């Protein structure tokens, strides 16, 4: 495992972990963006917050056993593809749409370095 992989994965762990915890705690700053995208508040704990924190945990475990990290990164990529699609479908091009694209890019890079 190279330095680049550990660095990118660590950034992804922190970002996805923070985002997941923000959803689990129903952080007020994310509520308007979720509403614009048509996401019900009842989804913030499960599936959104749970999926993000589980993904971050899987990335962390992947530093010890790489197959778990690969699976977690792939799951997060799929999650954020769906998030971007949800924003596009709702015609919501707010800051949270940009964040979804950023998270998709970060998790895609994490997956790519894990596979290399």
FIKOLZA-1660 file (N, C-alpha, C; in steps of 0.1 Angstrom, whole numbers, plus 5000, padded with zeros to 4 digits):
% residues 116
   i   px   py   pz ch aa at
   1 5009 4988 5000  A  X  N
   1 5000 5000 5000  A  X CA
   1 5009 5012 5000  A  X  C
   2 5007 5021 4990  A  X  N
   2 5016 5032 4988  A  X CA
   2 5011 5045 4996  A  X  C
   3 5019 5054 4997  A  X  N
   3 5016 5067 5004  A  X CA
   3 5004 5074 4998  A  X  C
   4 5003 5074 4984  A  X  N
   4 4992 5081 4978  A  X CA
   4 4979 5074 4981  A  X  C
   5 4979 5061 4982  A  X  N
   5 4967 5054 4986  A  X CA
   5 4962 5057 5000  A  X  C
   6 4972 5057 5009  A  X  N
   6 4969 5060 5023  A  X CA
   6 4964 5074 5024  A  X  C
   7 4970 5083 5017  A  X  N
   7 4966 5097 5018  A  X CA
   7 4952 5099 5012  A  X  C
   8 4949 5094 5000  A  X  N
   8 4936 5096 4994  A  X CA
   8 4925 5089 5002  A  X  C
   9 4928 5077 5007  A  X  N
   9 4919 5069 5015  A  X CA
   9 4916 5077 5028  A  X  C
  10 4926 5082 5034  A  X  N
  10 4924 5090 5047  A  X CA
  10 4915 5102 5045  A  X  C
  11 4917 5109 5034  A  X  N
  11 4909 5120 5031  A  X CA
  11 4894 5116 5029  A  X  C
  12 4893 5105 5022  A  X  N
  12 4879 5099 5019  A  X CA
  12 4873 5095 5032  A  X  C
  13 4880 5089 5041  A  X  N
  13 4875 5084 5054  A  X CA
  13 4869 5096 5061  A  X  C
  14 4878 5107 5062  A  X  N
  14 4874 5119 5070  A  X CA
  14 4861 5125 5063  A  X  C
  15 4862 5127 5050  A  X  N
  15 4851 5134 5043  A  X CA
  15 4837 5126 5044  A  X  C
  16 4838 5113 5041  A  X  N
  16 4826 5105 5042  A  X CA
  16 4821 5103 5056  A  X  C
  17 4830 5102 5065  A  X  N
  17 4827 5101 5080  A  X CA
  17 4819 5113 5084  A  X  C
  18 4825 5125 5081  A  X  N
  18 4819 5138 5085  A  X CA
  18 4805 5139 5079  A  X  C
  19 4804 5136 5066  A  X  N
  19 4792 5137 5059  A  X CA
  19 4781 5128 5064  A  X  C
  20 4785 5115 5068  A  X  N
  20 4776 5106 5073  A  X CA
  20 4771 5110 5087  A  X  C
  21 4780 5115 5095  A  X  N
  21 4776 5119 5109  A  X CA
  21 4767 5131 5108  A  X  C
  22 4770 5141 5099  A  X  N
  22 4761 5152 5097  A  X CA
  22 4747 5148 5093  A  X  C
  23 4746 5137 5085  A  X  N
  23 4733 5132 5081  A  X CA
  23 4726 5125 5093  A  X  C
  24 4734 5118 5100  A  X  N
  24 4728 5111 5112  A  X CA
  24 4723 5120 5123  A  X  C
  25 4730 5132 5124  A  X  N
  25 4726 5142 5134  A  X CA
  25 4717 5152 5128  A  X  C
  26 4713 5150 5116  A  X  N
  26 4704 5160 5109  A  X CA
  26 4709 5174 5110  A  X  C
  27 4722 5176 5106  A  X  N
  27 4728 5189 5106  A  X CA
  27 4720 5199 5098  A  X  C
  28 4716 5210 5105  A  X  N
  28 4707 5219 5099  A  X CA
  28 4711 5225 5085  A  X  C
  29 4724 5226 5083  A  X  N
  29 4729 5232 5071  A  X CA
  29 4726 5223 5058  A  X  C
  30 4724 5210 5060  A  X  N
  30 4722 5201 5049  A  X CA
  30 4707 5199 5046  A  X  C
  31 4698 5203 5055  A  X  N
  31 4684 5201 5053  A  X CA
  31 4678 5208 5041  A  X  C
  32 4681 5221 5038  A  X  N
  32 4675 5228 5027  A  X CA
  32 4680 5221 5013  A  X  C
  33 4692 5217 5012  A  X  N
  33 4697 5210 5000  A  X CA
  33 4690 5197 4998  A  X  C
  34 4688 5190 5009  A  X  N
  34 4681 5177 5008  A  X CA
  34 4667 5179 5003  A  X  C
  35 4660 5189 5009  A  X  N
  35 4646 5192 5005  A  X CA
  35 4646 5196 4990  A  X  C
  36 4655 5204 4986  A  X  N
  36 4655 5208 4971  A  X CA
  36 4657 5196 4962  A  X  C
  37 4664 5186 4967  A  X  N
  37 4666 5175 4959  A  X CA
  37 4655 5165 4960  A  X  C
  38 4645 5168 4969  A  X  N
  38 4634 5159 4970  A  X CA
  38 4636 5147 4980  A  X  C
  39 4647 5148 4988  A  X  N
  39 4650 5137 4997  A  X CA
  39 4643 5140 5010  A  X  C
  40 4635 5130 5015  A  X  N
  40 4628 5132 5028  A  X CA
  40 4637 5132 5039  A  X  C
  41 4634 5139 5050  A  X  N
  41 4643 5140 5062  A  X CA
  41 4643 5126 5068  A  X  C
  42 4633 5118 5067  A  X  N
  42 4633 5105 5073  A  X CA
  42 4644 5096 5067  A  X  C
  43 4650 5099 5055  A  X  N
  43 4660 5091 5049  A  X CA
  43 4674 5095 5055  A  X  C
  44 4675 5106 5062  A  X  N
  44 4688 5111 5067  A  X CA
  44 4696 5100 5076  A  X  C
  45 4688 5093 5084  A  X  N
  45 4695 5084 5093  A  X CA
  45 4697 5071 5085  A  X  C
  46 4686 5065 5080  A  X  N
  46 4687 5053 5071  A  X CA
  46 4680 5056 5058  A  X  C
  47 4686 5056 5047  A  X  N
  47 4698 5049 5044  A  X CA
  47 4710 5059 5043  A  X  C
  48 4708 5072 5042  A  X  N
  48 4719 5081 5038  A  X CA
  48 4731 5081 5049  A  X  C
  49 4728 5085 5061  A  X  N
  49 4738 5086 5071  A  X CA
  49 4745 5072 5074  A  X  C
  50 4736 5062 5074  A  X  N
  50 4742 5049 5077  A  X CA
  50 4751 5044 5066  A  X  C
  51 4747 5046 5053  A  X  N
  51 4756 5042 5042  A  X CA
  51 4769 5050 5042  A  X  C
  52 4769 5063 5044  A  X  N
  52 4781 5070 5044  A  X CA
  52 4790 5066 5055  A  X  C
  53 4785 5065 5067  A  X  N
  53 4794 5061 5079  A  X CA
  53 4799 5047 5077  A  X  C
  54 4790 5038 5072  A  X  N
  54 4795 5024 5069  A  X CA
  54 4806 5024 5059  A  X  C
  55 4804 5032 5048  A  X  N
  55 4814 5033 5038  A  X CA
  55 4828 5038 5044  A  X  C
  56 4827 5049 5052  A  X  N
  56 4839 5054 5058  A  X CA
  56 4846 5043 5067  A  X  C
  57 4838 5036 5074  A  X  N
  57 4843 5025 5083  A  X CA
  57 4849 5014 5074  A  X  C
  58 4843 5011 5063  A  X  N
  58 4849 5001 5054  A  X CA
  58 4862 5006 5048  A  X  C
  59 4863 5018 5044  A  X  N
  59 4875 5024 5039  A  X CA
  59 4886 5022 5050  A  X  C
  60 4883 5025 5063  A  X  N
  60 4892 5024 5074  A  X CA
  60 4897 5010 5075  A  X  C
  61 4887 5000 5075  A  X  N
  61 4891 4986 5076  A  X CA
  61 4899 4982 5064  A  X  C
  62 4897 4988 5053  A  X  N
  62 4904 4985 5041  A  X CA
  62 4919 4988 5041  A  X  C
  63 4923 4997 5051  A  X  N
  63 4937 5000 5053  A  X CA
  63 4944 4988 5058  A  X  C
  64 4936 4979 5065  A  X  N
  64 4942 4967 5071  A  X CA
  64 4940 4955 5061  A  X  C
  65 4928 4954 5056  A  X  N
  65 4925 4943 5046  A  X CA
  65 4919 4949 5034  A  X  C
  66 4927 4951 5023  A  X  N
  66 4923 4958 5011  A  X CA
  66 4910 4954 5005  A  X  C
  67 4906 4942 5004  A  X  N
  67 4893 4938 4998  A  X CA
  67 4881 4946 5004  A  X  C
  68 4881 4948 5017  A  X  N
  68 4870 4955 5023  A  X CA
  68 4870 4970 5019  A  X  C
  69 4882 4976 5017  A  X  N
  69 4883 4989 5013  A  X CA
  69 4878 4991 4998  A  X  C
  70 4882 4981 4990  A  X  N
  70 4877 4982 4976  A  X CA
  70 4862 4981 4976  A  X  C
  71 4856 4972 4983  A  X  N
  71 4841 4971 4984  A  X CA
  71 4835 4984 4989  A  X  C
  72 4841 4989 4999  A  X  N
  72 4835 5002 5005  A  X CA
  72 4836 5013 4995  A  X  C
  73 4848 5014 4988  A  X  N
  73 4849 5025 4978  A  X CA
  73 4839 5023 4967  A  X  C
  74 4838 5011 4962  A  X  N
  74 4828 5008 4952  A  X CA
  74 4814 5012 4956  A  X  C
  75 4810 5008 4968  A  X  N
  75 4797 5012 4974  A  X CA
  75 4795 5027 4975  A  X  C
  76 4805 5034 4979  A  X  N
  76 4804 5049 4980  A  X CA
  76 4803 5055 4966  A  X  C
  77 4811 5050 4956  A  X  N
  77 4809 5055 4943  A  X CA
  77 4795 5053 4938  A  X  C
  78 4789 5041 4940  A  X  N
  78 4776 5038 4936  A  X CA
  78 4766 5048 4943  A  X  C
  79 4768 5050 4956  A  X  N
  79 4760 5058 4964  A  X CA
  79 4760 5072 4958  A  X  C
  80 4771 5078 4955  A  X  N
  80 4772 5091 4950  A  X CA
  80 4768 5093 4935  A  X  C
  81 4769 5082 4928  A  X  N
  81 4763 5082 4914  A  X CA
  81 4748 5084 4916  A  X  C
  82 4742 5077 4925  A  X  N
  82 4727 5079 4928  A  X CA
  82 4724 5093 4933  A  X  C
  83 4733 5098 4942  A  X  N
  83 4731 5111 4947  A  X CA
  83 4731 5122 4936  A  X  C
  84 4741 5121 4927  A  X  N
  84 4742 5130 4916  A  X CA
  84 4729 5129 4907  A  X  C
  85 4725 5117 4904  A  X  N
  85 4713 5114 4896  A  X CA
  85 4701 5121 4903  A  X  C
  86 4700 5119 4916  A  X  N
  86 4689 5125 4923  A  X CA
  86 4688 5140 4922  A  X  C
  87 4700 5146 4923  A  X  N
  87 4700 5161 4921  A  X CA
  87 4696 5165 4907  A  X  C
  88 4702 5158 4897  A  X  N
  88 4698 5161 4883  A  X CA
  88 4684 5159 4881  A  X  C
  89 4678 5148 4886  A  X  N
  89 4664 5145 4884  A  X CA
  89 4655 5156 4890  A  X  C
  90 4659 5161 4901  A  X  N
  90 4652 5172 4908  A  X CA
  90 4655 5186 4902  A  X  C
  91 4664 5186 4893  A  X  N
  91 4669 5199 4887  A  X CA
  91 4675 5208 4898  A  X  C
  92 4681 5202 4908  A  X  N
  92 4688 5209 4919  A  X CA
  92 4702 5210 4916  A  X  C
  93 4707 5222 4913  A  X  N
  93 4721 5224 4910  A  X CA
  93 4727 5233 4921  A  X  C
  94 4723 5231 4933  A  X  N
  94 4728 5239 4944  A  X CA
  94 4742 5234 4949  A  X  C
  95 4746 5240 4959  A  X  N
  95 4760 5237 4965  A  X CA
  95 4760 5222 4968  A  X  C
  96 4750 5216 4973  A  X  N
  96 4750 5202 4976  A  X CA
  96 4752 5193 4964  A  X  C
  97 4747 5198 4952  A  X  N
  97 4749 5191 4940  A  X CA
  97 4764 5190 4937  A  X  C
  98 4771 5202 4939  A  X  N
  98 4785 5203 4937  A  X CA
  98 4793 5194 4947  A  X  C
  99 4788 5193 4959  A  X  N
  99 4794 5184 4969  A  X CA
  99 4792 5170 4965  A  X  C
 100 4781 5166 4960  A  X  N
 100 4779 5152 4956  A  X CA
 100 4788 5149 4944  A  X  C
 101 4791 5158 4935  A  X  N
 101 4800 5156 4924  A  X CA
 101 4814 5154 4930  A  X  C
 102 4818 5163 4940  A  X  N
 102 4831 5162 4946  A  X CA
 102 4833 5149 4954  A  X  C
 103 4823 5144 4961  A  X  N
 103 4824 5131 4968  A  X CA
 103 4825 5120 4958  A  X  C
 104 4817 5121 4947  A  X  N
 104 4818 5111 4937  A  X CA
 104 4833 5110 4931  A  X  C
 105 4838 5122 4928  A  X  N
 105 4852 5122 4923  A  X CA
 105 4862 5116 4934  A  X  C
 106 4861 5121 4946  A  X  N
 106 4870 5116 4957  A  X CA
 106 4869 5101 4958  A  X  C
 107 4857 5096 4959  A  X  N
 107 4855 5081 4961  A  X CA
 107 4859 5073 4948  A  X  C
 108 4858 5079 4937  A  X  N
 108 4863 5073 4924  A  X CA
 108 4878 5072 4924  A  X  C
 109 4884 5082 4928  A  X  N
 109 4899 5082 4929  A  X CA
 109 4903 5072 4940  A  X  C
 110 4896 5072 4951  A  X  N
 110 4899 5062 4962  A  X CA
 110 4898 5048 4956  A  X  C
 111 4888 5045 4949  A  X  N
 111 4886 5032 4943  A  X CA
 111 4897 5029 4933  A  X  C
 112 4900 5038 4925  A  X  N
 112 4911 5036 4915  A  X CA
 112 4924 5033 4921  A  X  C
 113 4928 5041 4931  A  X  N
 113 4941 5038 4937  A  X CA
 113 4941 5025 4945  A  X  C
 114 4929 5021 4950  A  X  N
 114 4929 5008 4957  A  X CA
 114 4930 4997 4948  A  X  C
 115 4925 4998 4935  A  X  N
 115 4926 4988 4925  A  X CA
 115 4939 4987 4919  A  X  C
 116 4947 4998 4919  A  X  N
 116 4960 4998 4912  A  X CA
 116 4971 4991 4920  A  X  C
% end
